[in-house]
Amino acid sequence: MLFVPCLLCLGSCSKMDNQMNLDGDCRIETLTLNDSCTAVINHAARTAVVRIPKIYDETAMTVTAITLSPGAKASLQVGDKLNMLTAHSVRVTNNDVFLDYTLSVKHDEVKILGFSINGQYEGIINDKLNTIFVQVPGGLDVTSLIPNVTMTEGGVCTPASAVPCDFTNPVVFTAIYKTDTVQFTVTVRAMTHPKYIFVGQADRLQRLTMEEQVAGSWLLSNVDSSAYASFADLAAGKISLAKCKVIWWHFDVDKKNPIQTVEQFGFEAETVLKTEVLDTLRAYYQRGGNFLLSRYATFLPIHLGQNKVIPNNCWGNPEKDAAPTSGPWDFNIAGYNSHPLYQGVKFNGDPNKVPTTDPGYRITNSTTQFLVGSNHEFKNLDSWRAATGAKELNFASNNGNREIAFWEFPAEAPRGGVVCIGSGTFDWYSPSDDYLENFHSNVGKITENAINYLSK
């Protein structure tokens, strides 16, 4: 695109005086910094990107060469010193036309973008922990599996992609691109009788929402003998529940949801909980199986025959509207501090409040909780307990309301127990990584505690 300056003339002037010279190109043909760092020029995007090593001082780089279109001039000259921590605008002019290029640097970086086994079992990649987890069917020979690695263009890895590898024990894969090296520990787990199952609607974890993916990835990466299963797999008996202690369903609806009734929620319409699936879940529950239900999955107990009411105070935003937090968000546990669910969490000075976000963390505040008080259908705790058959695990005051965001249906033989987490602070995925992980780790700790509590 050409930017043509506009000339305004006052009074009379000749045609020659007003004529503009639009001849000539305005292009950066080549640009080099520090003799060896040559820019990749994109004329369509008007960018000049200089690749530099992974570890490099870009605060005082020197323009050592620059060539332009014939007759053109640039705002940058050989010998100019640049602090390339930030991008620079370079204007190229030729007669009466000009173009602006953005000059920036990019450090060498290698990333593993995809990982699968035998071309069909996808790995769960955790870039923060440098781990990859792959779940394969029980009975598969893990001593000779073929890894398929997708990485940064030009990168190479060891062990090599597409070459059979023994995954009896975790294997460290080293990826290299120019001056950058990264190592990932790959764990392959053949699962026949898992003890802990993360369930979802999709045939594989990677096809769930990002909120659900991050939660499920945490379980598979941190809890031994855990697996992912779709509802369809459970109903078809493809995943054995014989030794399963806890089924965890973290159900995310990625849209704005001011929900008050089953009809508004459209529970069956939003899920694939067909009759055969519900029959499988009910049978598991009635013979002593336990559930951890979070976010909108807290609506499930009514379908298990456990209670006759659902949370009466529900809302949530889609992920695209996730709002950044300026400080740690928390929930109140006053009076319930000793419950196993809250042991070992980090506090931010107040032992009655559990923080779960860090500054910059983006949250949807998806909430499914109960309001209790004189202005609501449940006048007090006794009426709420009677209506739900549940036991509260917190009871907090907020803007004049009393809220229950954590509750349980204790196990009563032969049926198992259910822990429900409907707090908007129980959030796994931030669309932005511009935060330092600290209090957000409490989300994982609470989940670990809930699984251990249900497994007793």
Order of alpha helices (4+ residues) and beta strands (2+ residues): alpha-beta-beta-beta-beta-beta-beta-beta-beta-beta-beta-beta-beta-beta-beta-beta-beta-alpha-beta-alpha-beta-alpha-alpha-alpha-beta-beta-beta-beta-beta-beta-beta-alpha-beta-beta-beta-beta-beta-alpha
